[in-house]
Amino acid sequence: MSPGSSHIRYQLLTLCCMALVFGGPVLADLEGGARHTGNPDWMEPPFIDLEADLQAVRDDGKTGVMILYTTLGCSYCARFVELSLEDPRLQKKVRANFVPLGLEIFDDTLMTSLDGKEISIKKFAEEQEAGMAPTLLFFGPDGKRTVRAVGYQSPERFELILDYLIDGANEKASFRDYALARLKRDADVYATLKPDPMFLDPPYALARKPVPADRPMLVLFERTGCADCARLHRDVLALEEVRDVLFNFDIVRLDADDGKTPVLAPDGKVTTPAEWFAAEAFTRVPAMLYIDEQGEAVFRNDAITESNRMLNMSGLVLEKKYLDGWSYQRYARSKAIARNLAAQQQSQQIP
């Protein structure tokens, strides 16, 4: 090992240790945020025992347990906490109807799981597919998971989730159907899908079997009247650094409401955009589906996406870190640590 590489490893170790001791400021900007906002105090119990929490739900007649998974330096987490959880009206609704728990994705602390067994908080996150922060998990009085919501939830979206569970609509309809029925009232932006030269033109012959493609594919689902789709084009897809990365993909944009246009999907099956969107169980648009060269879906996301998240998702796929079992959050954190280390080294070289 060269002296230079040894020095870099030492600096990285020092950086991580400082993060453990001093917290957020050292590893700030892990996903573009200026700081880390932790979970509210009222979500931090002295110990985690989900069996006991579910019993409290039953005894008090509450709707269920709500778990919020966040992680250090996550700007999406900070925004959710500040704008949604700290909204007095929404906080009151949460505390009146749920047992709320705030957990850290990478925490090795032991907890008691739903089956009464001890497990690390990090392992429970893996089991519940909470690989991207923030992730909300809701469990009913019977211990069955009712909703998993990934990514930043605006106050309006968060209240939609709460109402879906509090009103018992989850016993009658999927959240996707419930959300679409409610959100159609709010369609207010553009009447046609915005074109982009990056997008492949029809006909959509996307099959990658039996002959693999040369590069991965990104399928983007949108619909007319979608405010978040308009923001994605304006604030993310228009950025040069994002476009530079996305040009490494075959990009297909489909209308999630289109039930007529034929699509030869990557697995060789004939479908329509609407059928494909429904089959992936997305609950909102824009939704993104990453597909490898062999036609296998390797990453899905319908959470609110800004530039850093788009870059990290695309990097995870391009570098094939999913083959090593990496979650999105692990990849994002590794990139943030590397950026911080590079900035630290550069600052030390300035005379």
N, C-alpha and C positions, 0 to 999 in steps of 0.2 A: 504494500500500500504506500502510495506516495505521500510525502509530508503535506501536500496541498489537500488531498482527499481526506486525510486524517483531520486536518484543521476544519474542513467543512463539516465532517461528522461531529466534531466536538461542538461547533457552533450550533448545529441542529439540535444536539442533545441539550445544550444550554438553553436554547430557545424554548424547547418543550418543557424543561424543568421550571423555567421562569413562568411559563403559562400555568403550570400546576400551582405554583406558589402565589402568583400575583393576579391570575385571572385574565379577564378580557383584554386589557390594553395591549398586551404583548402580541396576542394573536388576533388583533382587530382586523377587520376587512377580510375575514375568511370567505365571505360571499359578497363583498362589495360594500358592506355596511361600515359605518364609522366606529361602531362599538357593539358590545354584546349586551343584550338586555335579558336578564334571567327571568325565570318564571315568577309570577306574583307570589308574595309570601303566603297568601291563603291557599296556594296550591302545593305547598311543601310540607307534607306530613313528616313526623319524626321517623316513621318506618313505613314500608309498603307491604300490606297484607291484603291481597285482592279478595280472598275469601271473606275476611272481616268487613271489607268495604262493601261487598255485595250483600252481606247480611244487614249492614246499616241501610243500604238502599231499600231492602225489603221491609225492615222495621219502620223506616220513616216514610214509606210510600213514595219514594223518589223514582225517577225514570231510569236511572242507571249510573254507571261510573264513566267519567270522562277522563281520558289520559292524554296529556299533551307532551309529545316528544320534541324537544328542542336540542340545540347544540351550541357550543361556544362560537361566538362571532357570526351567527346566522342573522343576516339583516332581515330576512323574511320573518323569522321568529320574532325579532324585535318589533317589527311593524304589526304583526298579529297581536302581540301582547299589548302594545301601546294603543292601537286603534280599536281592537275588538274586545279583548279580555278586560281592558281597563275602562271600557265604556260602562258607566254606572248602571244603565238599564240592562245591558247584556250580562254584566257580572252578576247582577241580582237574579236574572233568569237562570244562570248557570248554577249558582249556589243554592237556589231554591229547589232545583230539580235534579241535580247530579252531585255525586261525590267526585270533586275535581282533583286530579293528581298531575303534578308537573315533573317530568323525568328527562334525563339527559341521555341521548342516544348511545354514547360511548362509556356510560357509567358501569363499572364492574361490581358495584354494591349489590349484595344479595337482596332479593325480595321473595315474597311468597306468591306463587303464581295461582292461576284459576283452579288448578288441580290440587292445590295445597302443598306443592313441592317447592323447594328452594331453587331459585334460578337467578342469574345475574340480570340486572336491568337491561344491559346491552343484549344479552341472549334473548330476552323477552321481546325486545324491539325487532330482532331478526326474525323471530317466529311469527310476529304480527306484521311483517313486511313494512316496518317503519324505518326504511333505509334513507329517507329524504326528510330533512327538517324544514319546516315543522310538519309533524304528522299528528292528527287527532284520531284517537281510537275511542269508540263508545261501546259499552257492554250493557246489555239489559240485566234485569234482576236475576235471570236464569244463567248468567255468565256467558251468553252467546254474544258474539260481536255483532253489532247492528250497523255501524257505519265506520269506515276508514276514510278519512279525508286528508289528502296529501297536499302540502304547500300552503302558501298564505291564503287565509280566508278573510275577505273583507267583512266589515260589520254586517252588511246585508246578506252575504253568503253564509256567514256564521250563524246568523239568526235563522236563516232558512233551514240549516241542519238541526238546530235546536228545536224549532217548531215541528219539523218532520218527526222527531222522536217524542217530544212532549205530547203532541196531539195523537200519537199512536198511528200516524200514517204509514210507518214502516211495516205495520202488520197487514196493510192493504196494497201497497205499491212499492216498487223499487225507488230508491232515492233518485235515480236517474230520471224516471218518469215524473216523480213529484217535482223535482227541480226544473225540468223542462217545462212543465205545465205552468209553474209559477214565473219562471224567468222569461217566457215568451211575451209577457206583458211589458217587459222592459226593453225590448228590441228597439233601438233608436239611432243606429249609426248609418252605415252605407247599405244601399239596396242591392248592390252586386258585389261579387267577390273581387278583391283587388288583384290585378294581374302582377306578375313578376317574372322577368326573364329567367330566373333560376328554376322556375317550375316546368316540369315536363308537360308537353302538350298531349292531348288525347290523339289516338285511342290508347287506353291505359293497359298495355300488355306488359305486366310487371313480373311475370313468372321468372323465378330463379331456380327452378328445378325442371329437368335434371341438370341443366347447365348453370353453374354459379356465375354471378356477375363479377365485375372487376372491382367494385367498391360498394360500400353499404348504401342503404336507402333511408330517407326520411319521408314519412307520410304525414302530411299536415292536414287535419280536418278543421274546417271552418264552416260558418253559415252566414247568410245575409243578416244584417241587423245586429251583428255581434260587436259590442263596444270593445271587448278585450281583444278581438281579432284586429280591429283597427289600431289599437295601441301596439300590438305585436309588430305590425308592419311599420308603424311610424317610429317606435322607440327601440326596436330590436333588429328586425330584418333589414332596416335601412343602414345600420352601422357597418362600416367598412371591415372592422375586425371580425364581426360576425359573418359577413358574407365571405370573407377569405376562408373561414373554416367550413362553411356550408357548401362551398364549391367542391368539397371532397366527397359529397354525397350526390346520389340521384334523388332529386326532391320532387315529390308529387303532392299537389294540393287538391283536396277533394271537398265537395260540398256535403256536409253531414246529413243534409235533408234530401239529397238526390237519390231517389229510389229507382231511377230509370237507366242511367248511364252504365253500360257494362264495364266491369273491371276484371281483368285476369290477374288475380292476386298473386303475391310472391310464392304461395304454396301450390299454385297451378289451378286453384278453384275459381270458378266464375261467380262474381258477386256484384253488388252495387255499392256505391259509397255509403248509403244509409245502412245497408245490411252490415257492412264491415264495421262501421262506427258502433253500431249496436252490439255486434259480436265481441268487440273489445271492451265493452262495459264502461266506456267513458261516460262521465256525467256532465261534461261541459266542453265548450270550445273556447279557444283553440286547443286541440288535442294533438299530441305528437307521438308517432309510433316509429321507433328505429328498428330497422331490419338488416340483418347481416347479409353477406354475399351469397349465402346458401338459402336465403329466404326465410330464416327463422327470426321471429320478433325477439329482440334482446333488451329493449327498454321502452317503457310507456310513461307518458306524463300528460296530465290535463290540469296541472296546477298552474297558477299565474307564473309566467316566465319573463324574466328580464335578461339583460345581456349576459351577465355572469353565469346565470343558470343555463342559458342556451349554450354558452361556450363549454361549460363543464359537462353537460349532458352529451354534447357532440364529441368532446374529447374522450370521455369514458368509452364511447363506442369506437371511435377511430383508433384508440390505443388498445382496444379489446380487453380492458381491465375486467369486464364482466366475466371473462373466462377464468379469471383468478378468484372469482367470488366477491369482487369489490362492489359495495353499495355505492350509490351516487354520493352519499355524504362522505364516505371515506375518500373517494376520489377528489371531491371538492376541497376537503381539508388538506389533502396532500399537496394540491396545487397552491393553496393559500400559504401553507408553510414554506413552500419553495419560493413563492413571491416575496414573502417577508424576509427570508434568508438572503435572497438576491439583493433586495433593497438595503439590507443591513450591510452586506459586503460592499455594495456600491458606495454607501455613505462613508464607510471606513477608508475608502480609496480617495475620497475628495480631500485635497490638500487644505 
